[in-house]
């Protein structure tokens, strides 16, 4: 039987073979009775003079098993009857100029644990999934009108084993899932779990796109982790890097001695800043590789979506608009989104994009790139810059908070407070805040309150939920002992309660991407650094009023306009004593008066706590 049909070859070359992992890689073969008959190895190496496979089945003697070139486009294959599951292997690529390159399998389903660089034969089949109800609900729920609170995590440093060492995927089930449930996060986003040689790259410089990194166990352990997340109604998002690869000798870089997956032109290929090589996303075979990879993670691991890394580096060559638009990469992104949504209609495809390129989250048929979400990097930069300023100077930078609402509904946004903001000397979230120790935490709680109350879905990096003081350390676990301290415990309780309120209050999630869900009450109180706005649900009678007082000044009998006549009550205040605040709040019902204010017919008197956010609601 032919390894690859003419149709398969045609679609592979055209960038349209969306299950290329079915052919390439190491595949265990079985007869009709299920008995093992051997392993087939297939690899793409068009510039190779000769390809051999070396492994435990031949004592790593490359000359024993020579692959046959089955097509002139450079497909090589061999079936070995004594190559069993778990056997390690590598390809020897011989070039026409006399070199021998020893490469891991680009389509390997499993790999050895670093520092070893061999691939491993692995049978993906056989896991019994138990998430049918979640998968059915995922296809029915509208993600745009639902709460989405994403917890970004680096598996290796969230929590380590006693005495050091990584917890495995299956071990994380009993550690992480209860924590996510306790804190009311709806999704967990895993920083890249593809195989990668260097821990310090955090997975962003991969060598095995189809191989769940062996640092944390075997692929079926990851399947179990996802399955258990789903059984607890937690979605799983993968950080995915289709733009660039590491340059380690055993990886994809110069795979057959010449540029293959990457650009031929050095100026486009070599990403000097990151020390990586950019993939040629306009090449058909690379598109087949990457789109197959995305669908592979969703099919075999039930992944709910992807956060696509460094999209600006895809839209523009080397991420620089002066280099021009990369049309090949744009076509890849459009094809990716089209095929992913064709297979999984309610998946999440999230762009980490710092550009102003239009219609990133618009459908392809409407001229967009096809993502359904985009990180709001502008909001993140402006908001953090504002909060880092001493409150006495904030009145001169009022627009850092208000400007984001001028474009908040131009795309479907996720508000990111990610790992990138708490490394490399940027300080942790709470340590960015000005003032004494108490004021730092008061500012932090106000930031968290705005984060959750602002239009858009949310993403928070681990440690941010309990105001970790130090920057993220990728080589050690989070500073869990801080939860024993009242201010950190209070910070975590506030984040927990805000997540719960966003879940229960439709006005805080139902119209996140619709301008009808937001209205300023007062956006111009620069002198006192006070902001007030309304969030509406689809039922306009269901709304919440949000007020931020971002100076240490207390305001008694502060009058604010409200949308309708009635009795108002406070549903949360970041200054509550249980959060570490001064416990100055609106403890009694507030009745509106027929006193026009802020272009509204009704208004109320209330107290504004220092450095705080207050959310009130109209009720019977």
C-alpha positions as CSV (number, residue, x, y, z in Angstrom):
1,X,0.0,0.0,0.0
2,X,1.3,3.4,-0.9
3,X,2.5,5.6,2.0
4,X,1.0,8.7,0.4
5,X,-1.6,9.0,-2.2
6,X,-1.4,11.4,-5.1
7,X,-4.1,13.5,-3.5
8,X,-2.3,13.5,-0.2
9,X,0.9,14.7,-1.8
10,X,-0.9,17.4,-3.8
11,X,-2.7,18.7,-0.8
12,X,0.5,18.6,1.3
13,X,2.3,20.7,-1.2
14,X,-0.6,23.1,-1.5
15,X,-0.8,23.6,2.3
16,X,-4.2,21.8,2.5
17,X,-3.3,18.4,4.0
18,X,-4.8,19.1,7.4
19,X,-4.1,15.7,8.9
20,X,-0.5,15.4,7.7
21,X,0.4,13.7,11.1
22,X,-1.6,10.7,9.7
23,X,1.2,10.1,7.3
24,X,4.4,11.7,8.7
25,X,6.1,10.6,11.9
26,X,6.4,7.2,13.5
27,X,3.2,5.2,13.3
28,X,2.6,1.9,15.0
29,X,1.0,-0.6,12.6
30,X,-1.5,-3.3,13.6
31,X,-3.3,-6.1,11.7
32,X,-7.1,-6.5,11.8
33,X,-6.9,-8.4,15.0
34,X,-5.0,-5.5,16.7
35,X,-1.7,-7.4,16.7
36,X,1.4,-5.2,16.4
37,X,3.1,-5.6,13.0
38,X,5.8,-2.9,13.0
39,X,6.3,0.9,12.9
40,X,6.3,3.0,9.8
41,X,8.6,6.0,9.7
42,X,7.9,8.8,7.2
43,X,9.7,12.2,6.9
44,X,9.9,15.1,4.5
45,X,13.4,15.9,3.5
46,X,13.5,17.1,-0.2
47,X,17.2,18.3,-0.1
48,X,18.6,15.0,1.4
49,X,20.8,12.6,-0.5
50,X,20.0,9.8,1.9
51,X,17.8,9.4,5.0
52,X,18.3,6.7,7.6
53,X,16.6,6.0,10.9
54,X,18.6,5.0,14.0
55,X,17.2,3.8,17.3
56,X,17.0,1.2,20.0
57,X,15.7,-1.3,17.4
58,X,19.1,-1.2,15.6
59,X,21.5,-0.2,18.4
60,X,21.5,3.3,16.9
61,X,23.4,2.1,13.9
62,X,22.1,4.4,11.1
63,X,23.3,2.3,8.2
64,X,21.0,-0.6,9.1
65,X,17.7,1.0,8.1
66,X,17.7,3.2,5.0
67,X,14.5,5.0,4.1
68,X,13.2,4.8,0.6
69,X,12.4,8.0,-1.3
70,X,8.8,7.4,-2.3
71,X,8.3,10.6,-4.2
72,X,10.4,13.2,-6.0
73,X,9.1,15.9,-3.7
74,X,11.2,14.4,-1.0
75,X,9.0,12.0,1.0
76,X,11.0,9.2,2.6
77,X,9.6,6.2,4.3
78,X,10.4,2.8,5.9
79,X,8.5,0.1,7.9
80,X,10.5,-1.7,10.6
81,X,8.9,-4.7,12.2
82,X,11.0,-4.7,15.3
83,X,10.5,-1.0,16.2
84,X,8.2,-1.0,19.3
85,X,6.4,1.6,21.3
86,X,8.7,3.6,23.6
87,X,11.7,2.9,21.5
88,X,13.9,6.0,21.0
89,X,14.9,7.0,17.5
90,X,16.4,9.8,15.3
91,X,16.9,10.5,11.7
92,X,20.2,10.7,10.0
93,X,20.0,13.1,7.1
94,X,22.9,12.9,4.6
95,X,23.4,15.9,2.4
96,X,24.9,16.2,-1.0
97,X,27.9,18.1,0.4
98,X,28.9,15.2,2.6
99,X,27.3,16.2,6.0
100,X,25.4,13.9,8.3
101,X,22.7,15.7,10.4
102,X,21.0,13.9,13.3
103,X,17.5,15.1,13.7
104,X,14.5,14.6,15.9
105,X,11.3,13.7,14.1
106,X,9.3,16.9,13.3
107,X,6.1,14.8,13.7
108,X,7.1,12.8,16.7
109,X,4.3,12.1,19.2
110,X,6.6,11.9,22.1
111,X,10.2,12.8,22.9
112,X,12.9,12.0,25.5
113,X,13.4,14.2,28.5
114,X,16.0,16.9,28.0
115,X,19.0,17.0,27.8
116,X,18.4,14.0,25.5
117,X,17.1,14.9,22.1
118,X,15.8,11.6,20.6
119,X,12.2,11.0,19.6
120,X,10.1,8.1,20.9
121,X,7.6,5.8,19.3
122,X,4.2,6.4,21.0
123,X,0.7,5.1,20.5
124,X,-1.8,8.0,20.9
125,X,-4.8,5.8,20.7
126,X,-6.5,4.2,23.6
127,X,-7.3,7.0,26.0
128,X,-11.0,6.8,27.2
129,X,-12.4,10.3,27.4
130,X,-15.1,11.3,30.0
131,X,-15.8,14.8,28.9
132,X,-18.8,14.3,26.5
133,X,-21.1,16.7,28.4
134,X,-18.4,19.5,28.5
135,X,-17.7,19.1,24.7
136,X,-21.4,19.2,23.9
137,X,-21.9,22.3,26.0
138,X,-18.8,23.9,24.5
139,X,-20.4,23.7,21.1
140,X,-23.6,25.3,22.3
141,X,-22.4,28.1,24.5
142,X,-21.8,31.5,23.0
143,X,-18.3,32.4,24.3
144,X,-18.8,36.1,23.6
145,X,-21.7,36.4,26.0
146,X,-20.2,34.2,28.7
147,X,-17.7,34.9,31.4
148,X,-14.1,34.1,30.4
149,X,-11.6,34.4,33.1
150,X,-8.3,32.8,32.0
151,X,-5.5,31.8,34.5
152,X,-2.2,31.7,32.7
153,X,0.2,29.2,34.1
154,X,3.8,27.9,33.6
155,X,3.4,24.2,34.6
156,X,7.0,23.9,35.8
157,X,6.9,26.8,38.3
158,X,3.4,27.0,39.5
159,X,4.1,24.5,42.2
160,X,7.0,22.1,42.4
161,X,7.4,18.8,44.2
162,X,8.6,18.8,47.9
163,X,12.3,19.1,47.6
164,X,12.1,20.3,44.0
165,X,11.3,18.8,40.6
166,X,8.3,19.1,38.3
167,X,4.8,17.8,39.0
168,X,3.5,15.7,36.2
169,X,0.4,16.5,34.1
170,X,-1.7,13.9,36.1
171,X,-0.3,15.1,39.4
172,X,-1.4,18.7,38.6
173,X,-5.0,17.5,38.5
174,X,-5.4,17.3,42.3
175,X,-3.3,20.5,42.8
176,X,-4.4,22.9,40.2
177,X,-8.1,22.1,39.5
178,X,-9.3,22.7,43.1
179,X,-7.4,26.0,43.0
180,X,-9.0,27.1,39.8
181,X,-12.4,26.2,41.1
182,X,-11.8,28.0,44.4
183,X,-10.8,31.2,42.5
184,X,-13.6,30.9,39.9
185,X,-11.4,30.9,36.9
186,X,-13.2,29.5,33.8
187,X,-10.1,28.6,31.7
188,X,-6.5,27.7,32.3
189,X,-3.9,28.7,29.7
190,X,-0.8,26.6,29.6
191,X,2.4,28.2,28.4
192,X,3.8,26.1,25.6
193,X,3.9,22.4,26.3
194,X,5.5,21.4,23.0
195,X,8.8,19.7,23.4
196,X,11.7,22.2,23.8
197,X,15.3,21.8,24.8
198,X,15.8,24.8,27.1
199,X,13.7,25.3,30.3
200,X,14.5,29.0,30.2
201,X,12.7,29.4,26.8
202,X,9.4,28.6,28.7
203,X,8.5,26.5,25.7
204,X,8.5,29.3,23.1
205,X,11.4,27.8,21.2
206,X,10.1,24.4,20.3
207,X,11.5,21.3,18.5
208,X,8.6,18.9,18.8
209,X,5.3,20.5,17.8
210,X,3.4,17.2,18.0
211,X,5.1,16.1,21.2
212,X,3.7,17.0,24.6
213,X,6.9,17.8,26.6
214,X,8.2,14.9,28.6
215,X,9.2,17.2,31.5
216,X,5.7,16.7,32.9
217,X,4.9,13.1,31.8
218,X,3.6,11.2,28.8
219,X,0.9,12.4,26.3
220,X,-1.9,10.4,27.9
221,X,-1.1,12.1,31.2
222,X,-1.9,15.4,29.5
223,X,-5.0,14.0,28.0
224,X,-6.1,13.0,31.6
225,X,-5.3,16.5,32.8
226,X,-7.5,18.1,30.1
227,X,-10.2,15.5,30.7
228,X,-10.4,16.3,34.4
229,X,-10.4,20.0,33.7
230,X,-13.4,19.5,31.4
231,X,-15.2,17.4,34.0
232,X,-14.9,20.4,36.2
233,X,-16.1,22.8,33.5
234,X,-12.7,24.4,33.0
235,X,-11.5,25.1,29.5
236,X,-7.9,24.5,28.5
237,X,-6.1,26.9,26.1
238,X,-2.6,26.2,24.8
239,X,0.0,28.9,24.1
240,X,1.0,28.1,20.5
241,X,4.0,29.4,18.5
242,X,3.6,29.0,14.7
243,X,6.0,31.9,13.9
244,X,9.5,30.8,14.9
245,X,11.6,27.9,16.0
246,X,14.8,27.4,18.0
247,X,18.0,26.8,16.1
248,X,19.3,23.8,18.0
249,X,20.9,21.2,15.7
250,X,18.4,18.4,16.4
251,X,15.3,20.5,15.6
252,X,13.5,21.8,12.6
253,X,16.2,24.4,11.7
254,X,17.9,23.6,8.4
255,X,16.3,20.2,8.7
256,X,17.8,18.6,5.6
257,X,20.8,20.8,5.4
258,X,19.1,23.7,3.7
259,X,16.2,26.0,4.7
260,X,13.1,23.9,4.7
261,X,10.5,25.0,7.3
262,X,12.1,28.4,7.5
263,X,12.6,31.2,5.0
264,X,15.4,30.8,2.4
265,X,16.3,34.5,2.6
266,X,18.5,35.2,5.6
267,X,17.0,38.6,6.2
268,X,13.5,37.1,6.7
269,X,14.7,33.9,8.4
270,X,17.0,35.0,11.2
271,X,15.2,36.6,14.2
272,X,18.3,38.1,15.8
273,X,16.4,39.6,18.8
274,X,15.0,36.3,19.9
275,X,17.9,34.1,18.6
276,X,15.4,32.0,16.6
277,X,14.4,31.4,13.0
278,X,11.2,32.5,11.4
279,X,9.1,29.8,9.7
280,X,8.1,30.4,6.1
281,X,4.3,30.5,6.6
282,X,3.7,31.0,2.9
283,X,5.1,27.6,2.0
284,X,2.4,25.0,1.5
285,X,4.2,22.2,3.3
286,X,4.7,24.4,6.4
287,X,1.0,25.4,6.3
288,X,0.1,21.7,6.2
289,X,2.4,21.0,9.1
290,X,1.1,23.8,11.3
291,X,-2.6,23.6,10.6
292,X,-2.4,19.9,11.1
293,X,-0.7,20.5,14.4
294,X,-3.5,22.8,15.6
295,X,-6.2,20.3,14.7
296,X,-4.1,17.5,16.2
297,X,-4.1,19.2,19.6
298,X,-7.8,19.7,19.4
299,X,-8.6,16.2,18.2
300,X,-6.3,14.1,20.3
301,X,-6.1,16.3,23.4
302,X,-9.5,18.0,23.3
303,X,-7.8,21.4,23.6
304,X,-10.4,24.3,23.6
305,X,-8.3,26.9,21.9
306,X,-5.0,28.6,21.3
307,X,-3.3,31.8,22.2
308,X,-1.2,32.5,19.1
309,X,2.2,34.0,20.1
310,X,3.8,37.1,18.5
311,X,1.2,37.7,15.8
312,X,2.8,41.1,15.1
313,X,5.9,39.1,14.0
314,X,3.6,37.3,11.5
315,X,1.7,40.2,10.1
316,X,4.9,42.2,9.4
317,X,8.3,40.7,8.6
318,X,10.3,40.5,11.8
319,X,7.4,42.4,13.5
320,X,8.4,45.7,11.9
321,X,5.7,47.4,9.8
322,X,8.5,49.2,7.8
323,X,9.4,45.8,6.5
324,X,6.0,45.4,4.9
325,X,3.1,43.1,5.3
326,X,3.8,39.4,5.1
327,X,1.1,38.2,2.8
328,X,2.0,34.6,3.1
329,X,1.6,34.7,6.8
330,X,-1.7,36.5,6.5
331,X,-3.0,33.8,4.2
332,X,-1.8,31.2,6.6
333,X,-3.7,32.8,9.5
334,X,-6.9,33.0,7.4
335,X,-6.6,29.4,6.3
336,X,-5.8,28.3,9.9
337,X,-8.9,30.0,11.4
338,X,-11.1,28.8,8.6
339,X,-10.1,25.2,9.1
340,X,-10.1,25.3,12.9
341,X,-13.6,26.8,13.1
342,X,-14.8,24.4,10.4
343,X,-13.9,21.5,12.7
344,X,-14.5,23.1,16.1
345,X,-17.1,25.9,15.8
346,X,-16.7,27.4,19.3
347,X,-13.0,27.1,19.9
348,X,-10.9,30.0,21.0
349,X,-8.3,31.5,18.6
350,X,-6.6,34.4,20.5
351,X,-4.0,36.6,18.9
352,X,-1.2,38.1,21.0
353,X,-1.0,41.1,18.7
354,X,0.5,44.6,19.5
355,X,-0.2,46.1,16.1
356,X,-3.1,48.3,14.9
357,X,-3.7,46.0,11.9
358,X,-7.5,46.1,11.3
359,X,-10.1,43.3,11.6
360,X,-7.9,40.8,13.4
361,X,-11.0,39.3,15.1
362,X,-13.3,39.6,12.1
363,X,-14.3,36.6,10.1
364,X,-12.3,35.8,7.0
365,X,-15.4,36.2,4.8
366,X,-15.7,39.8,6.1
367,X,-12.1,40.6,5.2
368,X,-10.6,39.7,8.7
369,X,-7.9,37.4,9.8
370,X,-10.4,35.1,11.5
371,X,-9.3,35.2,15.1
372,X,-12.2,35.5,17.6
373,X,-10.1,37.2,20.2
374,X,-7.2,39.5,20.5
375,X,-5.1,40.6,23.4
376,X,-5.7,44.3,24.2
377,X,-2.0,45.3,24.5
378,X,-2.9,49.0,24.3
379,X,-5.2,48.8,27.4
380,X,-2.6,46.8,29.3
381,X,0.2,49.3,28.6
382,X,-1.8,52.4,29.3
383,X,-3.5,51.0,32.4
384,X,-0.2,49.8,34.0
385,X,1.5,53.1,33.2
386,X,-1.3,55.0,34.8
387,X,-1.3,52.9,38.0
388,X,2.5,53.1,38.3
389,X,2.2,56.9,38.7
390,X,2.0,58.6,42.0
391,X,-1.7,59.5,42.6
392,X,-0.8,63.2,42.8
393,X,0.2,63.0,39.1
394,X,-2.6,60.9,37.9
395,X,-4.9,63.8,37.0
396,X,-2.4,64.7,34.2
397,X,-2.8,61.3,32.7
398,X,-6.5,60.7,32.9
399,X,-6.7,59.7,29.3
400,X,-4.6,56.5,30.0
401,X,-7.8,55.1,31.4
402,X,-10.4,56.7,29.2
403,X,-8.7,56.3,25.8
404,X,-9.1,52.5,25.7
405,X,-12.8,52.8,25.6
406,X,-12.6,54.7,22.3
407,X,-11.5,51.4,20.6
408,X,-12.7,48.8,23.1
409,X,-15.4,47.4,20.7
410,X,-13.4,47.5,17.5
411,X,-12.2,44.0,18.1
412,X,-13.1,41.2,20.5
413,X,-10.6,41.8,23.3
414,X,-9.0,39.9,26.1
415,X,-7.4,42.1,28.7
416,X,-4.0,40.6,29.4
417,X,-2.0,40.9,32.6
418,X,0.4,38.2,31.5
419,X,3.8,36.7,32.3
420,X,5.4,39.3,30.1
421,X,4.5,42.1,32.5
422,X,6.1,40.5,35.6
423,X,9.6,39.6,34.4
424,X,12.8,41.2,33.2
425,X,12.8,43.9,35.8
426,X,9.2,45.1,35.2
427,X,8.3,44.1,38.8
428,X,5.2,42.2,40.0
429,X,1.8,43.8,39.7
430,X,1.7,44.9,43.3
431,X,5.3,46.1,43.3
432,X,4.5,48.3,40.3
433,X,2.1,50.3,42.5
434,X,3.3,53.5,44.2
435,X,3.0,54.5,47.9
436,X,3.6,52.7,51.2
437,X,2.8,49.1,51.8
438,X,-0.9,49.7,52.4
439,X,-1.3,52.0,49.4
440,X,0.5,49.4,47.2
441,X,-2.2,46.9,48.0
442,X,-5.0,49.4,47.8
443,X,-3.8,50.4,44.3
444,X,-3.4,46.7,43.4
445,X,-7.0,46.0,44.4
446,X,-8.2,48.9,42.4
447,X,-6.3,47.7,39.4
448,X,-7.8,44.2,39.8
449,X,-11.3,45.7,40.1
450,X,-10.9,47.7,36.9
451,X,-9.5,44.7,35.2
452,X,-12.6,42.6,35.9
453,X,-15.2,45.4,35.5
454,X,-13.8,46.7,32.2
455,X,-15.4,45.5,28.9
456,X,-13.5,42.5,27.6
457,X,-12.5,39.0,28.8
458,X,-9.6,38.7,31.2
459,X,-6.3,36.8,31.5
460,X,-4.2,36.9,34.7
461,X,-0.8,35.3,35.1
462,X,-0.3,33.0,38.1
463,X,0.8,34.8,41.3
464,X,-1.1,37.9,40.3
465,X,-4.2,36.5,42.0
466,X,-2.6,36.9,45.5
467,X,-0.3,39.9,44.8
468,X,3.0,38.0,44.7
469,X,5.7,40.6,45.7
470,X,8.6,39.2,43.6
471,X,8.7,38.9,39.8
472,X,8.0,35.5,38.4
473,X,10.9,33.1,38.8
474,X,10.7,30.3,36.2
475,X,13.1,28.1,38.2
476,X,11.1,27.9,41.4
477,X,7.5,27.8,42.5
478,X,5.2,30.6,43.4
479,X,5.6,32.2,46.9
480,X,2.7,30.3,48.3
481,X,3.6,31.3,51.9
482,X,2.4,34.8,51.2
483,X,-1.2,33.6,51.5
484,X,-0.5,33.3,55.2
485,X,-0.2,37.1,55.4
486,X,-3.4,39.2,55.8
487,X,-2.9,41.6,52.9
488,X,-2.1,38.8,50.4
489,X,-4.9,36.7,51.7
490,X,-7.2,39.7,51.3
491,X,-5.9,40.4,47.8
492,X,-6.6,36.8,46.8
493,X,-10.1,37.0,48.3
494,X,-10.8,40.2,46.4
495,X,-9.8,38.5,43.1
496,X,-11.9,35.5,43.9
497,X,-14.9,37.6,44.7
498,X,-14.5,39.7,41.6
499,X,-14.4,36.6,39.5
500,X,-17.6,35.4,41.2
501,X,-19.3,38.7,40.6
502,X,-18.4,38.8,36.9
503,X,-19.9,35.3,36.7
504,X,-23.2,36.1,38.4
505,X,-23.7,39.6,37.0
506,X,-24.7,39.4,33.4
507,X,-23.9,43.1,33.0
508,X,-20.2,42.3,33.5
509,X,-19.9,39.7,30.8
510,X,-22.9,39.5,28.5
511,X,-22.0,42.6,26.3
512,X,-18.3,42.6,26.6
513,X,-17.9,43.2,22.9
514,X,-20.9,45.4,22.3
515,X,-20.9,49.2,22.8
516,X,-24.5,49.1,24.0
517,X,-23.1,47.4,27.1
518,X,-21.1,50.4,28.3
519,X,-21.7,54.0,29.1
520,X,-19.6,56.6,30.8
521,X,-21.2,58.4,33.7
522,X,-18.2,60.7,34.2
523,X,-15.0,60.3,32.3
524,X,-13.7,63.9,32.9
525,X,-13.1,64.2,36.6
526,X,-9.4,64.7,36.1
527,X,-8.8,66.8,39.2
528,X,-9.9,64.0,41.6
529,X,-8.9,61.0,39.4
530,X,-12.4,59.6,39.7
531,X,-14.0,57.4,36.9
532,X,-17.5,56.2,36.8
533,X,-19.4,54.1,34.2
534,X,-22.3,51.8,33.7
535,X,-22.2,48.2,32.4
536,X,-25.4,46.8,31.0
537,X,-26.7,43.3,30.3
538,X,-28.7,42.6,27.2
539,X,-31.7,43.5,29.3
540,X,-31.0,47.2,29.8
541,X,-32.7,47.2,33.1
542,X,-30.0,44.9,34.4
543,X,-26.9,47.0,35.0
544,X,-24.1,47.7,37.4
545,X,-22.5,51.1,38.3
546,X,-18.7,51.1,38.7
547,X,-16.8,54.0,40.5
548,X,-13.1,54.2,40.9
549,X,-11.4,56.7,43.2
550,X,-7.7,56.5,42.4
551,X,-6.3,58.9,44.9
552,X,-6.0,58.4,48.7
553,X,-8.6,61.2,49.3
554,X,-11.9,60.1,50.9
555,X,-15.1,61.6,49.5
556,X,-18.1,61.8,51.7
557,X,-21.6,62.6,50.2
558,X,-20.2,62.3,46.7
559,X,-23.0,62.7,44.2
560,X,-23.1,60.6,41.1
561,X,-25.7,60.3,38.3
562,X,-27.4,56.9,38.0
563,X,-29.5,55.4,35.1
564,X,-32.8,55.0,36.8
565,X,-34.8,55.8,39.9
566,X,-34.6,53.3,42.8
567,X,-32.7,51.8,45.7
568,X,-29.0,51.1,45.1
569,X,-26.8,48.8,47.2
570,X,-23.1,48.0,47.1
571,X,-22.1,44.6,45.9
572,X,-18.4,45.0,46.4
573,X,-15.9,47.5,47.5
574,X,-12.1,46.9,47.4
575,X,-11.7,48.9,50.7
576,X,-13.6,46.3,52.7
577,X,-11.5,45.2,55.8
578,X,-11.6,41.5,54.7
579,X,-9.6,42.6,51.6
580,X,-7.1,44.6,53.7
581,X,-8.8,47.9,53.2
582,X,-9.7,50.7,55.7
583,X,-13.3,49.3,55.8
584,X,-14.9,52.6,54.7
585,X,-17.9,51.6,52.5
586,X,-21.5,52.2,51.8
587,X,-23.2,49.9,54.2
588,X,-26.7,51.1,53.8
589,X,-29.0,51.3,50.9
590,X,-28.7,54.4,48.8
591,X,-31.9,55.9,47.4
592,X,-31.8,58.0,44.2
593,X,-33.0,61.6,44.2
594,X,-34.6,63.7,41.4
595,X,-31.4,65.7,41.2
596,X,-30.0,65.6,37.6
597,X,-26.3,64.8,37.5
598,X,-23.9,63.7,34.7
599,X,-26.6,64.0,32.1
600,X,-28.9,61.7,34.1
601,X,-32.2,62.5,35.7
602,X,-31.4,60.6,38.9
603,X,-28.4,60.7,41.3
604,X,-27.3,59.3,44.6
605,X,-25.0,60.3,47.4
606,X,-22.3,57.9,48.4
607,X,-18.9,57.6,50.1
608,X,-15.8,57.0,47.9
609,X,-13.2,55.0,49.8
610,X,-9.5,55.9,49.2
611,X,-7.8,54.2,46.3
612,X,-10.7,52.0,45.7
613,X,-13.3,50.6,43.3
614,X,-16.9,50.3,44.2
615,X,-19.6,48.4,42.3
616,X,-23.3,49.2,43.0
617,X,-26.5,47.8,41.7
618,X,-30.1,48.9,41.6
619,X,-32.5,46.6,43.3
620,X,-35.9,46.2,45.0
